[in-house]
Amino acid sequence: MDLVEVAPTARPPVCKIMDYGKWRYQQQKKEDKSRASSKGGRLKMLNIDTIRIGDHDLQIKMNHARDFLKEGNKVQFTLRFKGREMAHLDLGRDLMNKVKTELWSVSKVERDAKMEGRRMTLVLQPDHKAPGAKMPQPQAGSAPRGAMTAGSGLNIPPRVGPGVGAGAGATGPAGGPPRPATQPGPVAPRPAPTSAPVAPRPSPAPVQR
């Protein structure tokens, strides 16, 4: 046991008999616990140097990101494009989509993949899903938003030609009364072309020498 001065500024000073080593150990545990609880809420950055990163290297980075997200931190992925890789931005988006799919169970998208100069950034924030939750899938057979078929949305009445719609349902212009079906009349034969007589050319006059 040790005699420890706990209030040196008091008059008279206050001392306490305790195990000083045990007290220091308990104080260290409290400091470590408070430090661990304040670690969350930071932004962790992971860099991907090329779109040709190997599957194993990418998996290591996603494992680090999963640990950061479980601690309560945000994670920013930064993909850098070098040289001719700028012509293959679609490969970068596919890579970011793979990251989002793998980390869906512990995160949600705070800022989707966006180009900034020659870099593409993606920010994920912690979001722990319930056990057994399934990632929502797009509905099969649904047309993409804003897609239109040819002529859709245009209020154009159907065309009615000779012999088409001559029965019931044929309407006139602007929704008026039905138009009678027109019957083709006889076609007059064209007159045969006649050739006009050609006048003979005059003979040339004799030349005087």
MARFIVEX-712270 format. One record per residue: residue in one letter; x, y negated, z of N, C-alpha, C, O in turn. Coordinates in pm, whole numbers. Layout:
N
   rest   n_east   n_north     n_up   ca_east   ca_north    ca_up   c_east   c_north     c_up   o_east   o_north     o_up
      a        X         Y        Z         X          Y        Z        X         Y        Z        X         Y        Z
...
# end
This chain:
209
   rest   n_east   n_north     n_up   ca_east   ca_north    ca_up   c_east   c_north     c_up   o_east   o_north     o_up
      m       84       118        0         0          0        0       88      -124        0      201      -124       50
      d       33      -231      -59       110       -355      -72       30      -469      -12      -93      -468      -11
      l      102      -567       38        41       -690       89       46      -792      -23      154      -839      -59
      v      -70      -827      -80       -77       -913     -197     -143     -1044     -158     -248     -1045      -93
      e      -81     -1154     -197      -137      -1286     -172     -240     -1316     -280     -201     -1330     -397
      v     -368     -1326     -249      -476      -1344     -345     -521     -1489     -354     -582     -1526     -454
      a     -494     -1574     -255      -534      -1715     -256     -419     -1798     -202     -419     -1837      -85
      p     -321     -1825     -290      -203      -1897     -237     -230     -2043     -206     -156     -2103     -129
      t     -335     -2102     -265      -361      -2245     -244     -444     -2271     -119     -460     -2386      -77
      a     -496     -2165      -59      -578      -2184       62     -489     -2215      181     -370     -2182      183
      r     -550     -2279      278      -477      -2313      401     -552     -2253      520     -658     -2303      557
      p     -499     -2149      578      -375      -2078      547     -394     -1987      426     -508     -1956      392
      p     -285     -1943      360      -297      -1852      245     -364     -1721      284     -350     -1672      397
      v     -438     -1665      185      -512      -1542      208     -435     -1427      143     -395     -1437       27
      c     -416     -1319      216      -348      -1200      167     -441     -1080      182     -535     -1080      261
      k     -410      -976      101      -492       -856      102     -403      -735       86     -309      -735        7
      i     -435      -632      162      -359       -509      153     -425      -421       47     -542      -384       62
      m     -353      -386      -62      -408       -308     -173     -297      -234     -244     -178      -254     -218
      d     -339      -146     -335      -244        -78     -423     -225      -167     -546     -311      -173     -634
      y     -113      -235     -550       -93       -334     -656      -83      -268     -795     -135      -324     -892
      g      -20      -154     -806       -10        -87     -935     -146       -46     -990     -173       -61    -1109
      k     -234         5     -903      -369         43     -945     -450       -80     -987     -526       -74    -1084
      w     -434      -190     -916      -507       -313     -950     -463      -366    -1086     -546      -410    -1166
      r     -333      -361    -1113      -283       -406    -1243     -335      -317    -1357     -365      -366    -1466
      y     -346      -189    -1331      -397        -97    -1433     -544      -127    -1465     -583      -125    -1582
      q     -623      -155    -1365      -765       -188    -1387     -779      -321    -1461     -867      -335    -1546
      q     -695      -416    -1428      -700       -543    -1499     -663      -527    -1646     -721      -593    -1732
      q     -567      -442    -1676      -526       -418    -1815     -638      -353    -1895     -658      -387    -2011
      k     -711      -260    -1835      -823       -195    -1902     -933      -296    -1933     -993      -289    -2041
      k     -961      -388    -1843     -1062       -489    -1869    -1021      -581    -1984    -1105      -618    -2066
      e     -894      -616    -1991      -847       -703    -2100     -855      -631    -2234     -894      -692    -2334
      d     -819      -504    -2238      -827       -427    -2363     -971      -414    -2411     -997      -424    -2531
      k    -1063      -392    -2319     -1203       -378    -2356    -1260      -507    -2411    -1335      -506    -2509
      s    -1227      -620    -2348     -1277       -749    -2396    -1215      -784    -2531    -1281      -846    -2614
      r    -1089      -746    -2552     -1025       -771    -2681    -1089      -689    -2792    -1105      -738    -2904
      a    -1126      -565    -2762     -1189       -480    -2862    -1328      -530    -2897    -1370      -522    -3012
      s    -1402      -583    -2798     -1537       -631    -2826    -1536      -760    -2906    -1631      -787    -2980
      s    -1430      -841    -2894     -1421       -965    -2970    -1357      -946    -3106    -1341     -1043    -3180
      k    -1319      -823    -3140     -1253       -799    -3268    -1351      -806    -3384    -1312      -843    -3494
      g    -1479      -770    -3361     -1578       -769    -3468    -1610      -908    -3518    -1582     -1008    -3451
      g    -1670      -915    -3638     -1709      -1043    -3696    -1604     -1109    -3780    -1625     -1221    -3827
      r    -1491     -1044    -3801     -1387      -1103    -3885    -1404     -1057    -4030    -1479      -964    -4059
      l    -1334     -1125    -4118     -1335      -1091    -4261    -1207     -1018    -4295    -1098     -1075    -4289
      k    -1220      -891    -4331     -1106       -810    -4370    -1099      -809    -4523    -1201      -793    -4591
      m     -979      -825    -4577      -961       -833    -4722     -883      -712    -4771     -778      -677    -4715
      l     -935      -648    -4875      -870       -534    -4939     -849      -568    -5086     -944      -605    -5156
      n     -726      -556    -5134      -691       -592    -5271     -678      -466    -5356     -619      -367    -5314
      i     -733      -473    -5477      -717       -369    -5578     -642      -435    -5693     -694      -527    -5756
      d     -522      -387    -5720      -434       -457    -5813     -466      -433    -5959     -424      -512    -6044
      t     -538      -328    -5992      -566       -297    -6133     -691      -213    -6142     -728      -143    -6047
      i     -758      -220    -6258      -877       -139    -6278     -841         7    -6302     -929        94    -6303
      r     -710        35    -6323      -665        172    -6346     -620       240    -6217     -540       333    -6221
      i     -673       194    -6104      -636        253    -5976     -681       399    -5972     -787       433    -6024
      g     -601       484    -5910      -633        625    -5899     -747       649    -5800     -772       567    -5712
      d     -814       762    -5817      -926        796    -5729     -880       811    -5584     -950       770    -5492
      h     -762       870    -5564      -713        890    -5427     -682       756    -5360     -717       735    -5244
      d     -617       665    -5433      -586        533    -5376     -714       455    -5345     -723       388    -5243
      l     -812       464    -5435      -938        395    -5410    -1010       453    -5289    -1071       380    -5212
      q    -1003       584    -5271     -1068        647    -5156    -1005       603    -5025    -1074       587    -4925
      i     -873       584    -5026      -805        536    -4904     -854       396    -4868     -878       368    -4750
      k     -867       309    -4967      -915        174    -4939    -1059       176    -4889    -1095        98    -4801
      m    -1142       263    -4945     -1281        269    -4899    -1289       327    -4758    -1379       289    -4682
      n    -1199       416    -4721     -1196        467    -4583    -1159       356    -4486    -1217       346    -4378
      h    -1061       273    -4523     -1026        157    -4439    -1146        62    -4426    -1176        12    -4318
      a    -1214        39    -4538     -1330        -51    -4535    -1440         6    -4446    -1506       -69    -4375
      r    -1460       138    -4449     -1563        200    -4364    -1531       180    -4216    -1620       153    -4136
      d    -1403       193    -4180     -1365        170    -4040    -1387        24    -4001    -1435        -4    -3891
      f    -1352       -69    -4089     -1373       -211    -4058    -1522      -241    -4040    -1559      -315    -3949
      l    -1605      -184    -4125     -1749       -211    -4116    -1808      -153    -3989    -1898      -213    -3929
      k    -1759       -36    -3947     -1810         23    -3824    -1771       -59    -3702    -1840       -55    -3600
      e    -1661      -132    -3710     -1619       -220    -3601    -1695      -352    -3599    -1679      -431    -3506
      g    -1776      -376    -3702     -1854       -500    -3707    -1792      -609    -3791    -1834      -724    -3783
      n    -1691      -576    -3872     -1625       -676    -3956    -1685      -676    -4096    -1744      -577    -4141
      k    -1669      -788    -4163     -1702       -796    -4305    -1580      -755    -4387    -1466      -765    -4341
      v    -1606      -707    -4508     -1498       -660    -4595    -1513      -726    -4730    -1621      -729    -4789
      q    -1403      -780    -4780     -1400       -838    -4914    -1304      -758    -5002    -1186      -745    -4970
      f    -1357      -704    -5111     -1275       -637    -5210    -1239      -737    -5320    -1326      -809    -5370
      t    -1113      -742    -5355     -1064       -831    -5460     -996      -748    -5567     -893      -685    -5541
      l    -1054      -748    -5686      -998       -674    -5799     -930      -772    -5893     -991      -869    -5938
      r     -803      -747    -5923      -726       -836    -6010     -714      -775    -6149     -689      -656    -6165
      f     -733      -860    -6249      -720       -819    -6389     -587      -872    -6443     -553      -989    -6424
      k     -514      -785    -6509      -383       -820    -6563     -384      -809    -6715     -428      -709    -6771
      g     -336      -915    -6781      -316       -910    -6926     -444      -873    -7001     -546      -941    -6990
      r     -436      -764    -7078      -547       -724    -7163     -664      -663    -7086     -768      -634    -7145
      e     -648      -644    -6957      -759       -591    -6878     -877      -688    -6874     -989      -647    -6841
      m     -855      -815    -6905      -966       -911    -6907    -1069      -876    -7013    -1183      -922    -7005
      a    -1032      -796    -7111     -1128       -754    -7215    -1214      -637    -7168    -1300      -592    -7244
      h    -1194      -588    -7047     -1269       -472    -6997    -1330      -504    -6862    -1308      -433    -6764
      l    -1408      -611    -6857     -1474       -649    -6733    -1578      -546    -6691    -1607      -532    -6572
      d    -1634      -473    -6788     -1734       -372    -6753    -1673      -262    -6667    -1742      -206    -6582
      l    -1546      -229    -6688     -1481       -128    -6605    -1465      -178    -6461    -1475      -100    -6366
      g    -1441      -308    -6446     -1433       -364    -6312    -1567      -359    -6240    -1573      -329    -6121
      r    -1675      -387    -6312     -1809       -379    -6250    -1842      -236    -6212    -1903      -211    -6107
      d    -1804      -140    -6296     -1827          1    -6262    -1751        38    -6135    -1802       113    -6052
      l    -1630       -14    -6120     -1551         15    -6001    -1617       -43    -5876    -1622        23    -5772
      m    -1668      -166    -5886     -1736       -227    -5772    -1866      -154    -5739    -1901      -141    -5622
      n    -1937      -107    -5841     -2059        -31    -5816    -2028       100    -5743    -2106       144    -5658
      k    -1916       160    -5775     -1875        282    -5705    -1846       253    -5559    -1882       333    -5472
      v    -1782       141    -5531     -1755        102    -5393    -1885        80    -5317    -1899       127    -5204
      k    -1979        10    -5377     -2106        -15    -5310    -2181       114    -5282    -2244       127    -5177
      t    -2176       210    -5374     -2246        337    -5355    -2182       417    -5243    -2253       476    -5161
      e    -2050       420    -5237     -1981        499    -5135    -2001       441    -4994    -2008       516    -4897
      l    -2011       309    -4983     -2021        244    -4852    -2163       200    -4820    -2183       119    -4729
      w    -2261       251    -4891     -2399        205    -4870    -2449       239    -4731    -2528       163    -4675
      s    -2407       350    -4675     -2461        394    -4546    -2418       305    -4430    -2482       306    -4326
      v    -2310       229    -4446     -2260        146    -4336    -2253        -1    -4373    -2197       -81    -4297
      s    -2309       -40    -4485     -2294       -180    -4528    -2411      -222    -4616    -2492      -140    -4660
      k    -2416      -350    -4641     -2504       -407    -4741    -2431      -521    -4810    -2336      -577    -4756
      v    -2476      -555    -4928     -2405       -654    -5009    -2438      -794    -4959    -2555      -833    -4953
      e    -2335      -867    -4922     -2354      -1008    -4887    -2334     -1097    -5010    -2409     -1192    -5031
      r    -2233     -1066    -5090     -2209      -1139    -5216    -2166     -1037    -5320    -2063      -972    -5308
      d    -2249     -1025    -5423     -2225       -923    -5525    -2101      -958    -5607    -2047     -1068    -5599
      a    -2057      -859    -5686     -1935       -875    -5765    -1944      -999    -5854    -2041     -1015    -5929
      k    -1844     -1086    -5845     -1845      -1212    -5917    -1704     -1245    -5962    -1607     -1226    -5887
      m    -1692     -1294    -6086     -1561      -1330    -6140    -1520     -1469    -6090    -1600     -1563    -6090
      e    -1394     -1479    -6047     -1334      -1606    -6007    -1197     -1613    -6072    -1099     -1564    -6016
      g    -1190     -1673    -6189     -1065      -1674    -6263    -1034     -1536    -6318    -1111     -1483    -6398
      r     -924     -1478    -6276      -885      -1344    -6317     -911     -1241    -6208     -855     -1131    -6211
      r     -996     -1276    -6112     -1026      -1186    -6002    -1176     -1165    -5991    -1255     -1255    -6019
      m    -1214     -1045    -5950     -1353      -1012    -5923    -1364      -978    -5775    -1291      -892    -5725
      t    -1454     -1045    -5704     -1466      -1029    -5559    -1602      -972    -5523    -1703     -1002    -5588
      l    -1603      -890    -5419     -1725       -829    -5365    -1716      -836    -5213    -1615      -795    -5156
      v    -1821      -887    -5147     -1821       -901    -5002    -1932      -813    -4946    -2048      -822    -4989
      l    -1896      -726    -4851     -1990       -638    -4782    -1995      -676    -4635    -1893      -712    -4576
      q    -2113      -666    -4575     -2128       -691    -4433    -2185      -567    -4364    -2251      -485    -4429
      p    -2160      -551    -4234     -2203       -429    -4166    -2354      -415    -4166    -2428      -512    -4147
      d    -2399      -294    -4188     -2542       -261    -4183    -2552      -109    -4170    -2549       -37    -4271
      h    -2565       -61    -4049     -2566         83    -4024    -2708       137    -4048    -2803       100    -3979
      k    -2719       224    -4146     -2848        285    -4180    -2880       398    -4082    -2792       452    -4016
      a    -3008       431    -4076     -3050        542    -3992    -2999       673    -4050    -2985       685    -4172
      p    -2972       773    -3966     -2925        902    -4019    -3028       963    -4113    -3147       965    -4083
      g    -2982      1012    -4226     -3071       1073    -4323    -3133       975    -4422    -3210      1017    -4508
      a    -3100       846    -4411     -3155        748    -4506    -3096       772    -4644    -2979       805    -4658
      k    -3179       754    -4744     -3137        777    -4882    -3129       644    -4956    -3209       553    -4933
      m    -3032       636    -5043     -3013        514    -5121    -3126       500    -5222    -3155       596    -5293
      p    -3193       384    -5230     -3302        368    -5326    -3252       381    -5468    -3147       328    -5504
      q    -3329       452    -5549     -3296        473    -5689    -3392       392    -5776    -3509       378    -5740
      p    -3346       338    -5889     -3436        267    -5980    -3540       361    -6037    -3510       477    -6065
      q    -3662       313    -6053     -3770        394    -6104    -3741       438    -6247    -3699       358    -6331
      a    -3763       566    -6273     -3738        619    -6406    -3845       571    -6502    -3963       565    -6468
      g    -3803       538    -6622     -3896        496    -6726    -3938       352    -6718    -4015       307    -6803
      s    -3890       279    -6621     -3928        138    -6610    -3840        56    -6701    -3718        70    -6703
      a    -3904       -31    -6778     -3831       -116    -6871    -3755      -222    -6795    -3804      -267    -6692
      p    -3640      -264    -6840     -3566       -369    -6771    -3642      -498    -6769    -3720      -528    -6859
      r    -3618      -575    -6666     -3690       -701    -6648    -3661      -796    -6763    -3546      -817    -6801
      g    -3769      -852    -6818     -3753       -946    -6927    -3751      -882    -7063    -3750      -952    -7164
      a    -3749      -747    -7070     -3747       -681    -7200    -3886      -683    -7260    -3984      -661    -7188
      m    -3900      -709    -7391     -4027       -717    -7461    -4014      -638    -7590    -3911      -639    -7657
      t    -4121      -572    -7622     -4125       -504    -7749    -4160      -604    -7858    -4204      -715    -7830
      a    -4140      -562    -7984     -4164       -652    -8096    -4311      -688    -8103    -4396      -600    -8114
      g    -4342      -817    -8098     -4478       -864    -8110    -4556      -864    -7981    -4672      -905    -7980
      s    -4496      -818    -7868     -4571       -816    -7743    -4585      -957    -7690    -4494     -1040    -7702
      g    -4701      -983    -7632     -4727      -1115    -7578    -4771     -1217    -7681    -4794     -1333    -7646
      l    -4784     -1179    -7806     -4827      -1272    -7911    -4971     -1239    -7946    -5003     -1126    -7982
      n    -5059     -1338    -7937     -5202      -1320    -7963    -5227     -1335    -8112    -5276     -1439    -8157
      i    -5194     -1232    -8189     -5210      -1235    -8334    -5316     -1133    -8372    -5301     -1015    -8341
      p    -5427     -1176    -8440     -5530      -1079    -8480    -5477      -987    -8588    -5388     -1024    -8663
      p    -5532      -865    -8595     -5486       -771    -8699    -5523      -818    -8837    -5627      -880    -8859
      r    -5435      -788    -8931     -5458       -828    -9071    -5557      -731    -9134    -5551      -610    -9114
      v    -5649      -790    -9212     -5750       -712    -9283    -5731      -735    -9431    -5753      -847    -9478
      g    -5691      -634    -9505     -5669       -646    -9649    -5776      -576    -9727    -5872      -525    -9669
      p    -5764      -573    -9859     -5864       -506    -9942    -5870      -357    -9911    -5769      -287    -9915
      g    -5989      -312    -9880     -6009       -172    -9851    -5976      -134    -9709    -5994       -18    -9672
      v    -5927      -230    -9622     -5893       -202    -9484    -5992      -277    -9396    -6008      -398    -9410
      g    -6057      -206    -9307     -6154       -270    -9219    -6276      -317    -9292    -6340      -412    -9247
      a    -6312      -255    -9404     -6430       -299    -9477    -6557      -260    -9406    -6662      -318    -9431
      g    -6549      -161    -9316     -6668       -118    -9244    -6690      -205    -9122    -6663      -325    -9122
      a    -6743      -138    -9015     -6772       -209    -8893    -6643      -251    -8825    -6543      -179    -8828
      g    -6648      -368    -8764     -6533       -416    -8689    -6448      -515    -8765    -6361      -577    -8703
      a    -6468      -534    -8896     -6389       -633    -8970    -6443      -770    -8939    -6562      -794    -8957
      t    -6359      -859    -8894     -6403       -993    -8856    -6338     -1094    -8946    -6234     -1069    -9007
      g    -6402     -1210    -8953     -6351      -1320    -9033    -6251     -1400    -8954    -6217     -1361    -8843
      p    -6202     -1510    -9007     -6105      -1594    -8938    -6164     -1658    -8815    -6281     -1697    -8812
      a    -6080     -1670    -8711     -6117      -1737    -8585    -6237     -1669    -8522    -6318     -1737    -8460
      g    -6250     -1537    -8535     -6356      -1465    -8468    -6494     -1491    -8526    -6593     -1472    -8455
      g    -6505     -1535    -8654     -6634      -1565    -8715    -6707     -1438    -8757    -6670     -1328    -8715
      p    -6809     -1454    -8837     -6887      -1337    -8881    -6803     -1247    -8971    -6704     -1291    -9029
      p    -6843     -1120    -8981     -6765      -1027    -9065    -6762     -1072    -9210    -6860     -1122    -9265
      r    -6646     -1053    -9271     -6629      -1088    -9411    -6668      -968    -9497    -6631      -855    -9466
      p    -6741      -992    -9604     -6778       -879    -9692    -6655      -825    -9762    -6562      -897    -9797
      a    -6660      -695    -9781     -6549       -630    -9851    -6550      -672    -9997    -6655      -672   -10061
      t    -6438      -705   -10048     -6426       -749   -10187    -6400      -629   -10277    -6315      -545   -10247
      q    -6475      -623   -10386     -6458       -517   -10483    -6377      -568   -10600    -6409      -673   -10656
      p    -6274      -498   -10638     -6194       -547   -10753    -6274      -541   -10881    -6333      -438   -10913
      g    -6277      -653   -10958     -6350       -660   -11085    -6265      -607   -11200    -6148      -573   -11182
      p    -6329      -599   -11321     -6253       -550   -11437    -6145      -648   -11478    -6162      -770   -11472
      v    -6035      -593   -11519     -5921       -674   -11559    -5923      -688   -11711    -5920      -587   -11782
      a    -5926      -814   -11764     -5927       -838   -11908    -5793      -803   -11968    -5689      -836   -11910
      p    -5793      -736   -12082     -5664       -701   -12143    -5593      -825   -12196    -5657      -920   -12243
      r    -5464      -824   -12187     -5386       -936   -12236    -5376      -928   -12388    -5359      -818   -12441
      p    -5387     -1044   -12462     -5373      -1043   -12608    -5231     -1009   -12649    -5135     -1052   -12586
      a    -5221      -933   -12755     -5088       -895   -12803    -5016     -1017   -12860    -5080     -1097   -12928
      p    -4893     -1032   -12836     -4820      -1150   -12889    -4808     -1143   -13040    -4776     -1038   -13095
      t    -4835     -1255   -13107     -4827      -1265   -13253    -4701     -1339   -13290    -4662     -1436   -13224
      s    -4638     -1294   -13394     -4515      -1360   -13439    -4546     -1457   -13553    -4615     -1418   -13649
      a    -4499     -1579   -13546     -4523      -1681   -13650    -4431     -1654   -13770    -4319     -1606   -13752
      p    -4480     -1684   -13897     -4395      -1663   -14015    -4273     -1754   -14013    -4279     -1870   -13972
      v    -4163     -1698   -14059     -4037      -1772   -14059    -4014     -1830   -14198    -4015     -1756   -14297
      a    -3995     -1963   -14207     -3973      -2029   -14337    -3836     -1991   -14392    -3740     -1983   -14315
      p    -3824     -1967   -14525     -3693      -1932   -14583    -3599     -2050   -14580    -3639     -2166   -14591
      r    -3470     -2017   -14565     -3370      -2122   -14561    -3342     -2173   -14704    -3338     -2093   -14797
      p    -3321     -2305   -14722     -3288      -2358   -14857    -3148     -2314   -14897    -3057     -2306   -14814
      s    -3132     -2287   -15024     -3000      -2245   -15074    -2906     -2365   -15074    -2950     -2478   -15096
      p    -2780     -2343   -15050     -2685      -2457   -15045    -2666     -2518   -15183    -2667     -2444   -15282
      a    -2647     -2650   -15196     -2624      -2719   -15325    -2486     -2690   -15378    -2392     -2670   -15300
      p    -2472     -2685   -15515     -2340      -2657   -15570    -2242     -2773   -15545    -2280     -2890   -15541
      v    -2119     -2737   -15528     -2017      -2836   -15499    -1954     -2885   -15629    -1907     -2803   -15708
      q    -1953     -3022   -15655     -1894      -3080   -15774    -1743     -3092   -15756    -1694     -3141   -15654
      r    -1667     -3046   -15862     -1522      -3058   -15859    -1476     -3152   -15966    -1356     -3176   -15981
# end
